[in-house]
Amino acid sequence: MEAVPRKTTIREVAQAASVGIGTISRVLNSSSQVSRETRARVLEAIRRLGFRPNAQARRILKRRAEMVCFLLSNRDFLHPFHARILQGVESYASGLKQHVLFAALHYSPRTPPDRIDLPPVLQEHGLIDGLILAGTIYPNLLRRIESINMPFVAFSNNVVGMGDEEQFDQVGFDDFNGTLHATRHLIGKGHRHIVFAADVSYPWLRRRFEGYRQAMRENKLKHVLITSRNPQSFVDFGQKSAGRILSRQPRPTAAVAGNDEIAYGLWRSLRRQGVKVPDDISLVGFDDREEAVLMDPPLSTVRVDKEEIGETCMKMLLERLHHPRMTFSQRILPTEFVIRGTVRQL
């Protein structure tokens, strides 16, 4: 069988001519903003490499990203938190008449990058301009995406196992200060025996624990981490943690849960044991999921603006597509502590 020749990409032309993709666009569109020498160098690279713009290249040359893929990794379809991020991506994209495709991917962090089987939509040459990565993201996936020269922005809170030296475009929110402010609020209400319930093997929950611990240290209070063995889910973690909290002496007057699901599990188990929230113990969560306002009383929690995360991811990806040589960016969005009915004054 005769081999199909590989198509030259616009990025290869730009590299061969030592210019940016924007310059290639100006040359092909006969812009007067390019010097004679640069124009000649670009045209020579196009001729030598046999470049013919495909659908992807034409979109980039027009300085538009008409097709973006939202790739959700290692999460159920659709995880409520990430669904709201996708909503933010789609809302911003639709205002610019951009198109967003959704794809899901499950893979092991131990899979070699070249063995990760990407969704078919990413293997279709020239169809997708860029990626927004959400869900649990491991380094091998980033290596795989880099190997196909696909621009991407990652939701950074759920990136696992990456060192600080790693550089890529990322958007996240402030885990640390979220629980720092929530714990300070509890202390301001007179609470001194406050525990933190979460599985801190998750990096984002570890950062939240550090915020809680900082607030306790500021006030010379003892920090206490509540864990649970072999939970089936975050809700199950919360349910199993309730007994450990109630058995402590002195009994805690407040609990900071690593997320709203853990808080819900705690609340449900405490109710079964006749312990009232907040009369007997105050409770705060993190994320401000829709279920938080359905609890009785409604949950005080740290609000994360998921739609803003999605919108910012989309903005950053468009910047990357328009300016491929710009330095990598990192945006950390603030959180807000929302006071409802699960905290009482001592």
KEDOMI-530660 format. One line per field, with one value per residue (C-alpha): residue number from 1; residue in one letter; x, y, z. Coordinates in nm, 4 decimals. Each point is the difference from the previous one (the first is absolute). Layout:
% KEDOMI-530660
i c(NUM | ...) .
aa c(a | ...) .
xx c(X | ...) .
yy c(Y | ...) .
zz c(Z | ...) .
END
This chain:
% KEDOMI-530660
i c(1 | 2 | 3 | 4 | 5 | 6 | 7 | 8 | 9 | 10 | 11 | 12 | 13 | 14 | 15 | 16 | 17 | 18 | 19 | 20 | 21 | 22 | 23 | 24 | 25 | 26 | 27 | 28 | 29 | 30 | 31 | 32 | 33 | 34 | 35 | 36 | 37 | 38 | 39 | 40 | 41 | 42 | 43 | 44 | 45 | 46 | 47 | 48 | 49 | 50 | 51 | 52 | 53 | 54 | 55 | 56 | 57 | 58 | 59 | 60 | 61 | 62 | 63 | 64 | 65 | 66 | 67 | 68 | 69 | 70 | 71 | 72 | 73 | 74 | 75 | 76 | 77 | 78 | 79 | 80 | 81 | 82 | 83 | 84 | 85 | 86 | 87 | 88 | 89 | 90 | 91 | 92 | 93 | 94 | 95 | 96 | 97 | 98 | 99 | 100 | 101 | 102 | 103 | 104 | 105 | 106 | 107 | 108 | 109 | 110 | 111 | 112 | 113 | 114 | 115 | 116 | 117 | 118 | 119 | 120 | 121 | 122 | 123 | 124 | 125 | 126 | 127 | 128 | 129 | 130 | 131 | 132 | 133 | 134 | 135 | 136 | 137 | 138 | 139 | 140 | 141 | 142 | 143 | 144 | 145 | 146 | 147 | 148 | 149 | 150 | 151 | 152 | 153 | 154 | 155 | 156 | 157 | 158 | 159 | 160 | 161 | 162 | 163 | 164 | 165 | 166 | 167 | 168 | 169 | 170 | 171 | 172 | 173 | 174 | 175 | 176 | 177 | 178 | 179 | 180 | 181 | 182 | 183 | 184 | 185 | 186 | 187 | 188 | 189 | 190 | 191 | 192 | 193 | 194 | 195 | 196 | 197 | 198 | 199 | 200 | 201 | 202 | 203 | 204 | 205 | 206 | 207 | 208 | 209 | 210 | 211 | 212 | 213 | 214 | 215 | 216 | 217 | 218 | 219 | 220 | 221 | 222 | 223 | 224 | 225 | 226 | 227 | 228 | 229 | 230 | 231 | 232 | 233 | 234 | 235 | 236 | 237 | 238 | 239 | 240 | 241 | 242 | 243 | 244 | 245 | 246 | 247 | 248 | 249 | 250 | 251 | 252 | 253 | 254 | 255 | 256 | 257 | 258 | 259 | 260 | 261 | 262 | 263 | 264 | 265 | 266 | 267 | 268 | 269 | 270 | 271 | 272 | 273 | 274 | 275 | 276 | 277 | 278 | 279 | 280 | 281 | 282 | 283 | 284 | 285 | 286 | 287 | 288 | 289 | 290 | 291 | 292 | 293 | 294 | 295 | 296 | 297 | 298 | 299 | 300 | 301 | 302 | 303 | 304 | 305 | 306 | 307 | 308 | 309 | 310 | 311 | 312 | 313 | 314 | 315 | 316 | 317 | 318 | 319 | 320 | 321 | 322 | 323 | 324 | 325 | 326 | 327 | 328 | 329 | 330 | 331 | 332 | 333 | 334 | 335 | 336 | 337 | 338 | 339 | 340 | 341 | 342 | 343 | 344 | 345 | 346) .
aa c(m | e | a | v | p | r | k | t | t | i | r | e | v | a | q | a | a | s | v | g | i | g | t | i | s | r | v | l | n | s | s | s | q | v | s | r | e | t | r | a | r | v | l | e | a | i | r | r | l | g | f | r | p | n | a | q | a | r | r | i | l | k | r | r | a | e | m | v | c | f | l | l | s | n | r | d | f | l | h | p | f | h | a | r | i | l | q | g | v | e | s | y | a | s | g | l | k | q | h | v | l | f | a | a | l | h | y | s | p | r | t | p | p | d | r | i | d | l | p | p | v | l | q | e | h | g | l | i | d | g | l | i | l | a | g | t | i | y | p | n | l | l | r | r | i | e | s | i | n | m | p | f | v | a | f | s | n | n | v | v | g | m | g | d | e | e | q | f | d | q | v | g | f | d | d | f | n | g | t | l | h | a | t | r | h | l | i | g | k | g | h | r | h | i | v | f | a | a | d | v | s | y | p | w | l | r | r | r | f | e | g | y | r | q | a | m | r | e | n | k | l | k | h | v | l | i | t | s | r | n | p | q | s | f | v | d | f | g | q | k | s | a | g | r | i | l | s | r | q | p | r | p | t | a | a | v | a | g | n | d | e | i | a | y | g | l | w | r | s | l | r | r | q | g | v | k | v | p | d | d | i | s | l | v | g | f | d | d | r | e | e | a | v | l | m | d | p | p | l | s | t | v | r | v | d | k | e | e | i | g | e | t | c | m | k | m | l | l | e | r | l | h | h | p | r | m | t | f | s | q | r | i | l | p | t | e | f | v | i | r | g | t | v | r | q | l) .
xx c(0.0000 | 0.1368 | 0.0725 | -0.1980 | 0.2441 | -0.0182 | -0.1357 | 0.2161 | -0.1494 | -0.0162 | 0.2159 | 0.2741 | -0.0070 | 0.0224 | 0.2926 | 0.1825 | -0.0386 | 0.0810 | -0.3223 | -0.3284 | -0.3240 | -0.1380 | 0.2726 | -0.0942 | -0.3578 | 0.1048 | 0.2127 | -0.2788 | -0.2488 | 0.2365 | 0.0279 | 0.2273 | 0.1221 | 0.2681 | 0.3443 | 0.1146 | 0.2725 | -0.2382 | -0.2590 | 0.2604 | 0.1179 | -0.3556 | -0.0884 | 0.3194 | -0.0853 | -0.3533 | 0.1384 | 0.2741 | -0.2292 | -0.2914 | -0.2393 | -0.3712 | -0.2260 | -0.2425 | -0.3149 | 0.1931 | 0.2616 | -0.2629 | -0.1730 | 0.3264 | 0.0914 | -0.3336 | 0.0961 | -0.3061 | -0.0408 | -0.3191 | 0.0270 | 0.1071 | -0.0231 | -0.0857 | 0.1698 | -0.1184 | 0.2446 | -0.0738 | -0.3374 | -0.3548 | -0.2075 | -0.0623 | 0.1423 | -0.2142 | 0.2971 | 0.1594 | -0.3355 | -0.0192 | 0.3522 | -0.1072 | -0.3038 | 0.2333 | 0.2123 | -0.3053 | -0.1587 | 0.3097 | 0.0651 | -0.3542 | 0.0274 | 0.2936 | -0.1687 | 0.2601 | -0.0805 | 0.0701 | 0.0049 | -0.0102 | 0.2060 | 0.0740 | 0.3139 | 0.0867 | 0.3622 | 0.2491 | 0.2735 | 0.2398 | -0.0838 | 0.2918 | -0.0931 | 0.0165 | -0.2379 | -0.2805 | -0.2803 | -0.1352 | -0.3650 | -0.0506 | -0.0894 | 0.3590 | 0.1461 | -0.1867 | 0.2638 | -0.0773 | -0.3408 | 0.0833 | 0.1908 | 0.0579 | -0.0881 | -0.1333 | 0.0992 | -0.2143 | -0.0544 | 0.2966 | 0.3040 | 0.3241 | 0.3385 | -0.0182 | -0.3083 | 0.1756 | 0.2952 | -0.2390 | -0.1717 | 0.3343 | 0.1121 | -0.2777 | 0.0812 | -0.3471 | -0.0335 | -0.1764 | -0.1060 | -0.0333 | -0.2296 | 0.2876 | -0.1694 | -0.0363 | 0.3471 | 0.1744 | 0.3716 | 0.1414 | 0.2983 | 0.0117 | 0.2530 | -0.2553 | -0.1238 | -0.3359 | -0.3060 | -0.2252 | -0.3003 | -0.1013 | -0.1476 | 0.1385 | -0.0389 | 0.2283 | -0.1635 | -0.3477 | 0.0395 | 0.2210 | -0.2890 | -0.2616 | 0.2017 | 0.0664 | -0.3760 | -0.0560 | 0.2685 | -0.1609 | -0.3246 | 0.1738 | 0.0914 | 0.3296 | -0.0343 | -0.0266 | 0.0827 | 0.0652 | -0.1505 | 0.1473 | 0.2243 | 0.3083 | 0.1568 | -0.1907 | 0.2187 | -0.2932 | -0.1263 | 0.3536 | 0.0144 | -0.3321 | 0.1329 | 0.3027 | -0.2316 | -0.1903 | 0.3273 | 0.1316 | -0.3103 | 0.0369 | 0.3688 | -0.0713 | -0.2179 | 0.2249 | -0.2628 | 0.0597 | -0.0770 | -0.1615 | -0.0319 | -0.2848 | 0.0452 | -0.2034 | 0.0956 | -0.0966 | -0.2864 | -0.2052 | -0.0590 | 0.0426 | -0.3507 | 0.0952 | 0.3199 | -0.2086 | -0.2347 | 0.2863 | 0.1761 | -0.2925 | 0.0702 | 0.3661 | -0.0941 | -0.2558 | 0.2390 | 0.2652 | 0.0528 | -0.0713 | -0.2702 | 0.0556 | -0.2425 | 0.0606 | 0.1141 | 0.1471 | -0.0715 | 0.2330 | -0.2944 | -0.3791 | -0.0406 | 0.1960 | -0.2019 | -0.3234 | 0.1122 | 0.0932 | -0.3303 | -0.2007 | 0.1875 | -0.0152 | -0.3780 | -0.0389 | 0.1866 | -0.2165 | 0.2724 | -0.1405 | 0.1761 | 0.0758 | -0.1409 | 0.2415 | 0.2707 | 0.0609 | 0.0873 | 0.1478 | 0.0739 | 0.1798 | -0.1160 | -0.3563 | -0.1634 | -0.3721 | -0.0667 | 0.1403 | -0.3209 | -0.2146 | 0.1423 | -0.1946 | 0.1236 | 0.1738 | 0.3763 | 0.2501 | 0.2716 | 0.2771 | -0.1400 | 0.1949 | -0.1186 | 0.0131 | -0.1362 | 0.2724 | 0.2612 | -0.1384 | -0.0194 | 0.3583 | 0.1215 | -0.1614 | 0.1461 | 0.3472 | -0.0229 | -0.0966 | 0.2971 | 0.2269 | -0.1374 | 0.0405 | 0.3449 | 0.1649 | 0.3359 | -0.1285 | 0.1253 | -0.2116 | -0.2694 | -0.1452 | -0.3180 | -0.1182 | -0.3554 | -0.1177 | -0.2598 | -0.2709 | -0.1218 | -0.3810 | -0.1637 | -0.3251 | -0.1489 | 0.2544 | 0.2213 | -0.1019 | 0.1510 | 0.1395) .
yy c(0.0000 | 0.3408 | 0.2215 | 0.3213 | 0.2929 | 0.1988 | 0.3520 | 0.2952 | 0.2064 | 0.3767 | -0.0179 | -0.1791 | 0.2748 | 0.2661 | -0.1819 | -0.0430 | 0.3702 | 0.1061 | 0.1994 | -0.0263 | -0.1408 | 0.3538 | 0.0923 | -0.2988 | 0.1311 | 0.3480 | -0.1348 | -0.2221 | 0.2848 | 0.2403 | 0.2338 | 0.3036 | -0.0410 | -0.2565 | 0.0985 | -0.1128 | -0.2197 | -0.1729 | -0.0543 | -0.1616 | -0.2275 | -0.1116 | -0.0680 | -0.1988 | -0.2139 | -0.0567 | -0.1061 | -0.2208 | -0.1804 | -0.0280 | 0.1600 | 0.0110 | 0.1406 | -0.2598 | 0.0820 | 0.0501 | 0.2233 | 0.2145 | 0.0590 | 0.1016 | 0.2245 | 0.1750 | 0.0440 | -0.1970 | -0.3226 | -0.1467 | -0.3392 | -0.0626 | -0.3280 | -0.0223 | -0.3224 | -0.1442 | -0.2511 | -0.2749 | 0.1367 | -0.1249 | 0.1470 | 0.2780 | 0.0820 | 0.2885 | 0.2222 | -0.0418 | 0.0316 | 0.3554 | 0.0705 | -0.1308 | 0.2280 | 0.2977 | -0.1097 | -0.0417 | 0.3281 | 0.2033 | -0.1926 | 0.0422 | 0.3770 | -0.0094 | -0.2538 | -0.2612 | -0.3700 | -0.2284 | -0.3789 | -0.2214 | -0.3165 | -0.2302 | -0.2013 | -0.2606 | -0.1019 | -0.1108 | 0.2327 | -0.2902 | -0.0283 | 0.1123 | 0.3260 | -0.1543 | -0.2771 | 0.2330 | -0.0525 | 0.3486 | 0.0443 | -0.0251 | 0.3689 | 0.0861 | -0.2401 | 0.1573 | 0.2118 | 0.3719 | -0.0280 | 0.1343 | 0.3256 | -0.0285 | -0.1817 | 0.0858 | -0.2759 | -0.0704 | -0.2907 | -0.1715 | 0.0794 | -0.1978 | 0.0916 | -0.2782 | 0.1599 | 0.3363 | -0.1720 | -0.1712 | 0.3260 | 0.1740 | -0.2797 | 0.0844 | 0.3737 | 0.0864 | 0.3304 | -0.0521 | 0.1622 | -0.2158 | 0.0415 | 0.0040 | -0.0963 | -0.3601 | -0.0420 | -0.2802 | -0.0736 | 0.3012 | 0.1882 | 0.3771 | 0.0123 | -0.1237 | 0.2771 | 0.0025 | 0.2242 | -0.0587 | 0.1431 | -0.0867 | 0.1350 | 0.0718 | -0.3149 | 0.1259 | 0.3361 | -0.1490 | -0.2168 | 0.2595 | 0.2493 | -0.2623 | -0.1141 | 0.3576 | 0.0559 | -0.2969 | 0.1250 | 0.3451 | -0.1658 | -0.1346 | -0.3510 | -0.1401 | -0.3758 | -0.0187 | -0.3083 | -0.0417 | -0.3034 | -0.1021 | -0.2438 | 0.2180 | -0.2379 | 0.2110 | 0.3071 | 0.2425 | -0.1298 | 0.0199 | 0.3702 | 0.0570 | -0.1759 | 0.2315 | 0.3029 | -0.1400 | -0.0777 | 0.3516 | 0.1526 | -0.2317 | 0.0853 | 0.3727 | -0.0418 | -0.2530 | -0.2712 | -0.3701 | -0.1230 | -0.3436 | -0.1993 | -0.2515 | -0.2829 | -0.3061 | -0.3475 | -0.1281 | 0.2383 | -0.0742 | 0.3685 | 0.3434 | -0.0266 | -0.3349 | 0.1587 | 0.2603 | -0.2618 | -0.2109 | 0.3050 | 0.0984 | -0.2665 | 0.0958 | 0.3631 | -0.0748 | -0.2311 | 0.2679 | 0.1575 | 0.2797 | -0.0338 | 0.2407 | 0.2888 | 0.0435 | -0.1976 | 0.1241 | -0.2484 | -0.0264 | 0.0371 | 0.0196 | -0.3733 | -0.0808 | 0.2645 | -0.1596 | -0.3453 | 0.1416 | 0.1856 | -0.3102 | -0.2250 | 0.2553 | 0.0298 | -0.3773 | 0.0108 | 0.2799 | 0.2651 | 0.3305 | 0.2363 | 0.2709 | -0.0284 | -0.2777 | 0.0429 | 0.2605 | -0.1121 | 0.1617 | -0.1410 | 0.0984 | 0.0420 | 0.1347 | -0.2755 | 0.0195 | -0.2554 | 0.2391 | 0.2052 | -0.3152 | -0.1026 | 0.0917 | 0.2490 | 0.1136 | -0.0564 | 0.2771 | -0.0643 | 0.1427 | 0.1067 | -0.0757 | 0.1799 | -0.2978 | 0.1930 | 0.2624 | -0.2768 | -0.1235 | 0.3492 | 0.0750 | -0.3306 | 0.0878 | 0.3519 | -0.1345 | -0.2645 | 0.2614 | 0.2092 | -0.3003 | -0.0689 | 0.3605 | 0.0400 | -0.3445 | 0.1337 | 0.1871 | -0.1088 | -0.2509 | 0.1460 | -0.1017 | 0.1511 | -0.0698 | 0.1209 | 0.1074 | -0.1861 | 0.1343 | -0.1329 | -0.0132 | 0.0163 | -0.1963 | -0.1983 | -0.2580 | 0.2218 | 0.1332 | 0.2442 | -0.1587) .
zz c(0.0000 | -0.0948 | 0.3024 | 0.0303 | 0.0235 | 0.3207 | -0.0413 | 0.0952 | 0.2816 | 0.0260 | 0.3112 | -0.1936 | -0.2618 | 0.2698 | 0.1617 | -0.3314 | -0.0777 | 0.3606 | 0.0297 | 0.1901 | -0.1377 | -0.0146 | -0.2500 | -0.2182 | 0.0076 | -0.1066 | -0.2869 | -0.1367 | 0.0346 | -0.1837 | 0.2973 | -0.0400 | 0.3590 | -0.0972 | -0.1281 | -0.3444 | 0.1508 | 0.2423 | -0.2739 | -0.2235 | 0.2821 | 0.0795 | -0.3654 | -0.0430 | 0.3069 | -0.1332 | -0.3410 | 0.1444 | 0.2465 | -0.2450 | 0.2473 | -0.0823 | 0.2744 | 0.1354 | 0.1963 | 0.3218 | -0.1615 | -0.1725 | 0.3320 | 0.1660 | -0.2934 | 0.0451 | 0.3692 | 0.1048 | 0.1936 | -0.1399 | 0.1657 | 0.3600 | 0.1889 | 0.3705 | 0.1111 | 0.3335 | 0.1469 | 0.2505 | 0.1067 | -0.0304 | -0.2823 | 0.0842 | 0.3413 | 0.1365 | 0.0853 | -0.3415 | -0.1744 | 0.1339 | -0.1280 | -0.3418 | 0.0207 | 0.0460 | -0.2962 | -0.2217 | 0.1075 | -0.0831 | -0.3223 | -0.1309 | 0.0421 | -0.2436 | -0.2286 | 0.0895 | 0.0197 | 0.2967 | -0.0147 | 0.3095 | 0.0379 | 0.2942 | 0.0690 | 0.2630 | 0.0395 | 0.2646 | 0.1275 | -0.0685 | -0.3703 | -0.2209 | -0.1774 | -0.3471 | 0.1084 | 0.1113 | -0.2497 | -0.0646 | -0.1067 | -0.3778 | -0.0260 | 0.0976 | -0.2522 | -0.2921 | -0.1720 | 0.0084 | 0.1657 | 0.3494 | 0.0531 | 0.3744 | 0.3211 | 0.3431 | 0.2423 | 0.3057 | 0.2372 | 0.1654 | -0.2136 | 0.0286 | -0.1534 | -0.2596 | -0.1577 | -0.0264 | -0.1687 | -0.2412 | -0.0941 | -0.0447 | -0.2342 | -0.2477 | 0.0163 | 0.1226 | 0.1907 | 0.3337 | 0.3251 | 0.3122 | 0.3002 | 0.2472 | 0.3278 | -0.1110 | -0.1513 | 0.1913 | 0.0241 | -0.1832 | 0.1392 | 0.0310 | -0.2825 | -0.2527 | -0.2273 | -0.1780 | -0.0237 | 0.2997 | 0.1816 | 0.3547 | 0.3208 | 0.3454 | 0.2120 | 0.2772 | 0.0711 | -0.0306 | 0.3115 | 0.1680 | -0.0035 | 0.0909 | 0.3023 | 0.1075 | -0.0089 | 0.2332 | 0.2374 | -0.0073 | 0.1130 | 0.3094 | -0.1185 | 0.1260 | -0.0550 | -0.3788 | -0.2096 | -0.3714 | -0.1792 | -0.3370 | -0.1823 | -0.0441 | -0.2506 | -0.2537 | -0.0665 | -0.0017 | 0.3362 | 0.1365 | -0.0936 | 0.1764 | 0.3085 | -0.0035 | -0.0020 | 0.2996 | 0.1804 | -0.0603 | 0.1637 | 0.3001 | 0.0381 | -0.0148 | 0.3082 | 0.1759 | -0.0350 | -0.0583 | -0.3502 | -0.0352 | -0.3234 | -0.0166 | -0.2497 | -0.0942 | -0.1173 | -0.3444 | -0.0760 | -0.3103 | -0.0732 | 0.1555 | 0.1475 | 0.1511 | 0.1323 | 0.1808 | 0.1448 | 0.1307 | 0.1439 | 0.2233 | 0.2619 | 0.0197 | 0.0549 | 0.2720 | 0.1857 | 0.0474 | 0.3404 | 0.0374 | -0.2624 | -0.2933 | -0.0283 | -0.3734 | -0.3040 | -0.3268 | -0.2794 | -0.2982 | -0.2381 | 0.0013 | -0.0621 | 0.3160 | 0.1856 | -0.1199 | 0.1150 | 0.3396 | 0.0334 | -0.0890 | 0.2432 | 0.2823 | -0.0438 | 0.0271 | 0.3316 | 0.1361 | -0.0290 | -0.1248 | -0.2390 | 0.1020 | 0.3560 | 0.0995 | -0.2627 | -0.2706 | -0.3523 | -0.3108 | -0.3452 | -0.3182 | -0.3649 | 0.0513 | -0.1996 | -0.0690 | 0.2740 | 0.2641 | 0.0096 | 0.0183 | 0.3367 | 0.3129 | 0.1027 | -0.3235 | 0.0062 | 0.0642 | -0.2570 | -0.2150 | -0.3358 | -0.3161 | -0.3132 | -0.2381 | -0.2983 | 0.0402 | -0.0040 | -0.3321 | -0.1456 | 0.1031 | -0.1476 | -0.3325 | -0.0003 | 0.0747 | -0.2719 | -0.2593 | 0.1098 | -0.0481 | -0.3472 | -0.1047 | 0.1595 | 0.0013 | 0.1198 | 0.3034 | 0.3420 | 0.1901 | 0.2242 | 0.3353 | 0.1408 | 0.3558 | 0.0559 | 0.3466 | 0.2050 | 0.2308 | 0.3333 | -0.0056 | 0.3436 | 0.0296 | 0.2857 | 0.1175 | 0.2181 | 0.3409 | 0.2451 | 0.3172) .
END
